[in-house]
Every structure is written in C-alpha cells, then in structure tokens.
Amino acid sequence: MVQFVSVSKILDLVNKHGVENVLKGMTEYVEQDYRRWPLFDKTPRVASHSKVGVIELMPTSDGELYSFKYVNGHPKNTKEGKQTVTAFGMLADVDTGYPFFLSEMTVLTALRTAATSVMAAKHLARPDSKTMAIIGNGAQSEFQALAFKAVMGITNLRLYDTDAEATEKCAANLDGKGFTITICRSSEEAITGADIITTVTADKQKATILTDNMVGSGVHINAIGGDCPGKTELHKDILLRSKIFVEFPEQTRIEGEIQQLDDDYPVVELWEVITGGAEGRTSERDITLFDSVGFAIEDFSGLRYIYDLVKQDETTQDLEMIAEPADPRNLFGLLEVKQAAE
Amino acid sequence: MVQFVSVSKILDLVNKHGVENVLKGMTEYVEQDYRRWPLFDKTPRVASHSKVGVIELMPTSDGELYSFKYVNGHPKNTKEGKQTVTAFGMLADVDTGYPFFLSEMTVLTALRTAATSVMAAKHLARPDSKTMAIIGNGAQSEFQALAFKAVMGITNLRLYDTDAEATEKCAANLDGKGFTITICRSSEEAITGADIITTVTADKQKATILTDNMVGSGVHINAIGGDCPGKTELHKDILLRSKIFVEFPEQTRIEGEIQQLDDDYPVVELWEVITGGAEGRTSERDITLFDSVGFAIEDFSGLRYIYDLVKQDETTQDLEMIAEPADPRNLFGLLEVKQAAE
C-alpha cells in the first residue's frame, strides 16, 4: 500500500503543527541533506516543453530513499483560474524499488522553497539582519516571510509588487502574525534599508527587478523568481558585484540569474559553505546572492519531512498501487483470484 | 481531482471486459500510436541504479497528452516474496500541465507488452502462423499467449521453462481457454514446428536461450526478455541471420539483443513497417526478429486505453492531488480557509 497525502491533509498537518514550526522543521531537514550533498544522485530534471508550458520530472536518491517530483509550469493558467505550478511527489525504497508515499506538492513546494531560502540566508546574510524586502507578492511570498521569521527572527517586511492587489493580499495574510509591514510603491522604496532582498516575481521573461545602483553593500539577495531559460530578475551588473551561491551549477547556469554570465564564471556551491568546504560571506560589505532555481534534493527533504510527520497518522489514505500476487511469477493468477472473490 | 485506478480496479475492469477483448483493444491503441510515432516526444528513460536494482521514469507526450511511468527492476525481490517489477503511471493534460489520471501499471505493463508483441507479429510473422513456442513461463507468459490468440488466432502453444513449476503454472492458468498446449523439456523441443518463438525469460545476465542451429527459416522471434545492458537471450549468430525490428534504436542498442552487435548494424524501426515506410518480411524464408525492450509510447497507449475504459466509471477513486485556491496567487490563503472550515 502507498500512503497518500492530499492537499486537504497537508493543509491540516501544517495548521495542526503551526506553519512556522513546519517551516523550521523543514529547514532542518533541508540542511541535513545539504550536509550530505555528495551522497545524492544528481540527475538533471527531465523536461517536456510545449508552446504554453513545461512538465518536468525531478528524481534523486541518497542510496536508501528515492524521490521524484512531477511539476508543471504554465504561466497562462492564471488567466484561466488555474495554478501556474502544480506538483506532486513520491518516495520509494531503493532496496526493493517499491514506492510507499505519495503527496501533493503544490503547497509542499512553497514550503520547501522558503525553507531552502532561509537555510541559505542563515549561512550568507549578515547575522544582524532585521529587515527583508519582498519584491513579488504572489503565491510564495507569505511562506518566505514566515520562514525568515521562524528561523532568523526577521519581523520587518517591506513589500512591493507591480500588482498592488497582490501586495494587499500578502499583507492581509500576514496580518496579526508578528510582522511590522511597510507597503511600498516601487522596488527602490522596498529595498531602502533592507538587509535581505527576496525577489520572487513570476514573469516568464527577462525582467530587471533590481538595477545595479539600487543595491548597497552588505545585503543578501535571495533570488527565487529567475528559474528557467530566458527568465531572470536581476541586472547583470549586480551579479558582477556579488558573491554568487548556487544549488547545482550545471542546472543554475541554464536556469538561474547566472545564465547572463559566461559559462565558467566562478560561483560557489551552497552545500560547500554549509559543510565548511568553501567560504560564504567574508565581510560586512559583501553582497551575497543566492541564485535559487529549486533542486530535486530539496523536494526529497520536503517529502522526507512530511513523511516523518504523517507516518504514524492513521487518517491518511492508503492506495493499492502495487500488485502483490502470492507467487510473484503468477501475476495472471490475480485475475482469477479477483473474479472468484466477487 | 485525479482519477485513480488501483490494482483491484484494473483486475475488475479486465475481468468485466474479458482479458482477450482488453488485449485486442489495447493492441489497436498501440498500433494507432505507432502510426503517429514521429509526433511523440522520445526522451530516453531516466534511470537511477543501485547495487540491487533500478528505478526508472519513462515520460512521453504526443503534444496533447503527457504520460510517464514509474517502474523498478529488482531481480532479488522474488526471493523476498515481492515483485521484480512494479509500476504505476500517470496521464496529464499538456495544455494546462495538470495531471488527471493515475493508474497501477504492474498489470497494465504485462498487458501493453503483450499487445505490442502481437502488434509487431501481425506485421512480421508469416500470415499462416499457427504455433507459438513460449520460452520462459513467468509473469508475462499468459498475457503473451492470450494476446496472440485474441489478435492472430494462435492456439497451439509449446511451453518451456528451466523451472518446471513455472510451466505448470502457465499451463494451468491457460487451461480451458481454447489452447492446445504441449509442455516441453527443452528449448529445442519447444521450438520444433513453431512459427513464432516468444522468449520471455528473466535472468539478469547474458543467457543463450536459443542457439543458432536451433532456429529454422521462416520463423518470427518475439524477444522480450533481453531488456537491459548485460541481459540478452539470443546467440549473436541468430541476430546475424535475422531481419531485426526495434522500437527505438537509441534505446535498443543499449538494452536489447542488438547490444551484441556493432553500433551501426542495420535495424528497422517497427513504426516504419506499420506506416509502410520500410519493408517487413519479404519472403516465407525470412527470419524476422522483434527485439523488444519496452518503450514509453507503449505505456502511453496502455494508459490511454485504460483511461478510455474507466473515464465514465463512477466507481473509481478521486484523489485531491492538485491545490485549487480561488485566487491562484493566494496559495497561502488555503491554510486559513481550511482552518476556518474545521
């Protein structure tokens, strides 16, 4: 039997444990897996492109557990009242090849993305950081805000979106959750005095959310929105002034902000900072940039965390996805056994 | 909502419609998709290997529908009372990226493999074929026999397996289903007088089920068991005397019988025979060989067929796998809506 976690179930779980606790717990799981990064199978994602979007499969394995995520990206869906991104994922046992856990991952992806962002910022931002600008106030923004509060104690938020309604929605969702929120009218206003700048816009094209002269020394930039070929958020000159940290260079050079740079431009792998093999921030004046595109290992961590939360839970659904004939050679016999049982 | 078909449900469906009718219907769907072969996205499968087995994802798309199959291969599972191969698969809408159909595929893979075999044999074997040898009488064997009966009217079977119990199991399962069955004590005995030879053994190593002097002119060989690097069933000399037909050369040269031949050894793509672009059998004396390894498009056909059978069926299970916030930008709002509803 495969244990299934629906959207409703994951919402219940997050509410039951508290979203900040879940984000904190998931950040620990992501960090655990970053610490053993070299262990993982790092296959590039497999993409099937069409004129209107992309469907991707993102597998990985640590040699004991195997996971994959199915995820689509269809920017035009929003106009039809559908999600741009939907996702589900699975865990399987490497030793038998049997899948055992299936989960929705639309909500889970928002949680693991926020957990990964704050895990990176914990290692890269100035320790005295107090204020975060969030540019792009769509579906991911509240999860980012709450993760940075839960893990780093960031409570001052400066919000900006080209769509004022998105900002209002974000501010309303975060109301009463312990933040001091400033609604801003431009990116420039939003980043004034910010220690951390999170860019999480959704346009599927080259955009320049931040230009070079806007970004002062000492900030940490958490760049999430640029995550496919042709989609970037930052002006190239900011990249050239920053220390750049990435998940998996082979993927980030195609999908991240650094697609604007030469293929051999030096970048640092985040896991090496976390395990102490590479330097992160070395001065208060450094601009650090986490050029995040999302990687399969983070989905693995997210699934592993949720599975640990639910595995003792009797309210999840069991799916009969695996045929279990008494004699493995006698698959056909199942047909007659089933008929006889009717 | 995603419509889910469990193992029990698929057994019920096959019993309700009759296994021969299902095999006949699926053969038509496989042939339809072979006729529009160039349309499909032909990504190689993505494999994650461990010491004891492999887990693979096999995606494809015709531009309207997207499918993938998850499948493992763990030969040692049988000793632990588990299946060597388990599988499940999914259909999604290319236009929105939304998945809508999830099915077990252990049983479905056996059905689509048999459907593909007989579809190939219909185009390649001598039209007057009456007798089939089946060497290897494990989990796939009955499905092969019934497909060849349903589509080509083959009712004379000659069975052989190194494990006599497997042969007894196969013969017992096919008893009363309109076959004349001869149980044989060797491969050589099994193929005597056979018009079609099906080899479907499971050893994960180079084996020589058939040697060259055993195979006479005019036969069609349906070679299913050799399907991964290092696993073959036929002696190289048989290959050199045969006209070889394959699903997708890039994959078959790695996984099929032809891994024993040079990389540029001429083979014919099966879809070209079916669309009339290439010659199949040209004489009664040709030895034709379908070197089958299984390809994603066949899973696509199998899922498409089963979906058409079940889509009107109210007894399937709906899974809430996709988050559907009223406002797509307000994923976070789902948490509060859910809490308020408790």
Interface residues (C-beta under 8 A of the other chain):
Chain A: F4 S6 V7 S8 L11 D12 V14 N15 V19 D41 T43 V46 S48 S50 V52 G53 V54 I55 L57 P59 T60 S61 G63 Y66 F68 Y70 N72 G73 H74 N77 T78 E80 G81 K82 Q83 T84 T86 F88 M90 A92 V94 D95 T96 G97 Y98 P99 E104 T106 V107 A110 G138 A139 Q140 S141 E142 F143 A166 K169 N173 Q317 L319 E320 M321 I322 A323 E324 P325 D327 P328 R329 N330 L331 F332 G333 L334 L335 E336 K338 Q339 E342
Chain B: F4 S6 V7 S8 L11 D12 V14 N15 V19 D41 T43 V46 S48 S50 V52 G53 V54 I55 L57 P59 T60 S61 G63 Y66 F68 Y70 N72 G73 H74 N77 T78 E80 G81 K82 Q83 T84 T86 F88 M90 A92 V94 D95 T96 G97 Y98 P99 E104 T106 V107 A110 G138 A139 Q140 S141 E142 F143 A166 K169 N173 Q317 L319 E320 M321 I322 A323 E324 P325 D327 P328 R329 N330 L331 F332 G333 L334 L335 E336 K338 Q339 E342
